[in-house]
Amino acid sequence: MTLAETEAIAREAHAGQTDKAGRPYAEHLQAVADGVRARGGSDEQVAAAWLHDAVEDDRLSEEWLRGAALPQAVKDMVLALTKRPGEDLEAYTARVLAVPGARLVKEADLAHNADPDRLAVLNEATRARLTAKYARTRALLGLSDA
């Protein structure tokens, strides 16, 4: 599957979905994919960026992912980036760190999630909660505050 095909599948899977600010979810996927590219990520990491929330958000199933014509590394990263119900942040970040390439995708995801312009449209309580969550996640992943 090409990157263009992966992007198209991700866009279709998330069609109609919006983020916490009410923006089309595909904008977030595009920003994460662009962030991976800007950080020197591989095509496999870019593909994982496009799909990073698809299983978690129940837009694509794990069964679909297992059967998709994608490199195993992409599948491994997507599954590593998929937070499980009830999973604590320490277990989640340990899994991300254990899978080659996943940390860079998560770094790009966190950078977009924590963008001050995106956070500014949220209410104060949500903004504070998410800012603390993103900072804790960055720390557990060994990422600087830059």
WOSUL-V12813 format. One record per run of one state. SS is the DSSP state (alpha for helix, beta for strand, coil for the rest). FROM is the first residue (numbers start at 1). LEN is the number of residues. If there is no record, write none. Layout:
[[SS	FROM	LEN] [SS	FROM	LEN]]
//
This chain:
[[coil	1	2] [alpha	3	11] [coil	14	4] [beta	18	1] [coil	19	5] [beta	24	1] [alpha	25	14] [coil	39	4] [alpha	43	9] [coil	52	10] [alpha	62	6] [coil	68	4] [alpha	72	10] [coil	82	7] [alpha	89	10] [coil	99	3] [alpha	102	12] [coil	114	2] [alpha	116	5] [coil	121	3] [alpha	124	17] [coil	141	6]]
//
